Amino acid sequence: MNREAMKQVLAELVENETGIRPDNLADDTVLTEGLGMDSIDLVGLVVQIENRFKIKIDTVELRQVSTVGQILDLLQEKLALAPKVA
Amino acid sequence: MKLRHPWAIRFSAFALAGLAKGWIATLKFREVFLDGIVHPISPASRRCIYAVWHDSILMVAKKRTNIRFLISQHADGELATRVCDYFRAGAVRGSSTRGGASALLQMTRPDDGHLLITPDGPRGPRRRLQPGIIRAASITGMPIVLAAYGFDRAWRAPSWDRMAVPCPGSTVYCVVSEMIQVPAGLSRPAVEQWRSDIEHRFLEITESAERWAAGGPRPVVPPARTERQAA
């Protein structure tokens, strides 16, 4: 999945969390204030991401992620390491 | 006075835990379980989020079970974490004011224990249920169980929560609610409705516990579910 497709999925998941689909997910958009979420919404988003992409994000990684760009980078990294099903 | 030095924290935790164990041994406990189930139940059968008002948090030291406490990330939280170690209880660091997202994420992980939250903590307002516990229940799928306490004789600290310290030899009255299952994927308006409803329920059973402690009637339990007097 390319970065743009991931961004579309992320927008959908943010809409599930907040009820509002973000117009434009720029890389420097802050995950909380920039998307109208609080820290609890952020966890809800992370759980959705984990379920959708079949990955796990640990608490240390979560602390290091604050923008859309950073979470997309983390997603790409984890998906690249995930075992591929033939 | 804030404790910062690790050894000062360890020594204080050891002293506090020892003091607490001795003091708890002098207290008498009377409990009512409104759903007829003796809590905390085995986490192997069902993990629960137990809620205790911040002013009654000392009472959970009575229970020796597989439970993790949500504790503030501030320095006072380090002391509380060490005290939990002496009671063989786990701690999840983080609160609504700092590191909350990481703490809540940690709580979603499969674990063999229950969770304990003070829903009006870490700084109040006193007995105002914060929405975090509702979202935690919605995200994790764990039911909420409310535990309210009344005291026949207790000193109240001049803190924001008026922390209760029961007098040695006194009786503590505990009323435990039914399990409350919060639906997954709640919208924000729905979270607020659940927050309000559960806060109302918690205040209701708190009043019944305090009334019982003051010599009032034992809270009503459905037929065939009997009160257990715990030593």
Interface residues (C-beta under 8 A of the other chain):
Chain A: N16 T18 G19 S39 I40 L42 V43 G44 V46 V47 I57 D58 T59 L62 R63
Chain B: S96 G99 G100 A101 S102 A103 L104 L105 Q106 T108 P131 G132 R135 A136 S138 I139 G185 S187 R188
